[in-house]
Amino acid sequence: MKLIVGLGNPGRKYENTRHNVGYEVLNLVAQRCGDGTDKEKFEGRLSEAAIAGERVLLLRPHTWMNRSGASVGAAVEFYKLDLADVLVVCDDFNLPLGKLRFRSEGSAGGQKGLANIIQRLNSEDFSRLRIGIGPVPSAWDAADFVLGKFTTTEREEIDNVIARAVGGVECWVAEGVAASMNRYN
């Protein structure tokens, strides 16, 4: 069994913001591959999917971005998952808009949701798929930028990227992180 986590902030106010692309990717995965049921568990929304014949858990933490580790840690402990079976999907304002980057491990790189997960799991050894939403314009505060909505032009591009990211998630489940890195980075 694998766990795929989409990071974001709960509530209507944050829908379609740059910070919520992780939620958007998981929503599309659930639409394509999910069993149609959602439940509130691990301080988040949990659903199941079947990808490449494998049972996959989809988790969207409702703990707010900066506290995502509480939700992820609870799910990892409950299901006794190996960290190699965890993928976190999140935004990254250090990557240009539309760029996808898979990694098998590494630092948070300034992404506070990832930082909290690393702290809670006491490890950097889990896969992540970063989705570029940047760069932050020089006149903007980074927090305001990530909590802002995409322009119409950016929205068109990010919708295409979200669809590509779903393909990346499916590749990660079926073929592993190395294949995903080769195909999507």
N, C-alpha and C positions, 0 to 999 in steps of 0.2 A: 504494500500500500504506500502511496505517495501523498504528500501534503503540498498543495499549492496555495500560497498566501498572496492576496492582492491588497496592497496598502492604500489607505485613504482615510478620510474623515467622514463620520456618519452625519446624516441629516441633509435635508433639501438644500440648505444654504451652500453646501459644498459640492453638490452634484455638478458634474461637468467642469470642475476646476482642474487646473494642471496637476494638483497634488493627488487627484483621485483617479489617475489613469490606471493604477493597479486594480482598483475596484472595477473599472470599465472592462479591462481585459478578462477578469474572472467572470463578470456578468456574461460576456460573450462566450466564454468557455462553457459556462453553465447552460446557456441557451443551446449551444451546439451538441454538447455531450452529457449534460446533466440529467438526473433522474426526475427533475421537476419539483423536488422537495427541498425546502430550506428550514432550518431550525436554528433557534438561538442557543448557542453553546460556546463555551470558552470565551465569553465576553465578545462574541461576534456572530456573524451569520455563517452557518456551515451548511454545505450541500455536498452531495456525492455525484461523481461522474464516472463514466467508463471511457478510458482513452487507451487505444491500442490493446484492448483486452485486460487492462489493469484497473483496479479500483483506485480512484483518486478522490481525495477530500479537498474541497475548495473552501477556504476560510477568508472572510473579509472581517478583520478585527473592528470592533466598535469602540475601542479604547482610546480613540484619537491617535493620530499618527505617532506622536512622540512617546506613546505608551504601548505600542504594538507588541512589544516583547511579552507582556502579561498574557495576551491571547495566544500567541504563537507557542510560548513555553508551555502553557497548560495543555494545548493540543498535542505537542510533541511528547510530553510526559504521559498523558493519558493513553495514547496509542503506542507508546514505547518505540517511537520512530528513530531510525538512524538518521543523522543529519544529512547524509548523502541522498535521502529521500525527500528532502525539503527544498522547495523553490519559492523564493520571494520575488514578487513582481512589484516594481515601484517606479516612481518618477525620478529623474535626475536632471537638475538644471545646469549641471556642468557639461552635459552632452547636448549637441545641437538638436533642434526640433526634429523628431522623426528617427533619430539614430537608435538602434537597439544594441544592447551589449549584455551578453551572457558572461557570467563568471562562475567558477566553481567554488570560490572562496574569496576572502579579501576584506579590506576595511570598509567602513560605512561610507567613506568618501564624502562626508558632509550631509548624508541623508539621515535625518534624525530617527525615522522609523527603523531603518536598518541598524543604526547605532543602538537603539533600545533592544532590538532582537538579539544582537551580538552580546550585549551585556547580560540579558536574561538567560540566553543559552550558554553563556560563558565560552563562546566559540565563534569563529569566523568561517567555519568549515561547512557552509551550506551554499547551495546555488542561488544565484540571484539573476533576474532579468531586469536591467535598467532601461527605462524608456526616456529618451531625450526630450526635454521640454524647453531647453534653453536656446540661447543664453539669456541671462537676466539683463534687461536693458540697464545702462549705467544710471539712469535717473530713478530706478525702482529699488525698493527694499526687497530683499530676497523673499521674506515671509509674505509680503503683499503680492509678489509675483506668483508664487506657487499657489496661493489661495485665490488667484484671479482666474477668470475664464479665458478660454482661447478666443482669438479673433475668428471671424468667419473663415478666412483663408487658412489659418492654423487648424481650425476645427476639421476642415476637409482633409488636411494632411494627417492629422492625428487619428482620424477615423480609419484611414488606410493603414496607419502604423499599428493601431490596435488589432486590426484583422491579421496583420503579419505577425504580431506578437502572439496571437492565439495559435498560429501555425508553429511558432517557436516553442510554446508550451507543449503542444502535442508532440513535437520532435523531442523535447527534453524527456517526456514520459516514455516514448517509444525507443529512443536511441541513446539518450544520455546527454550530459552537459557538453562533452567534447564535440559531438556531432552538431549540437545546437550552436556552439561557438563558431564552428567552421561554416555553418550555413547562414547564420543570422547576424554575426558581428560585422 
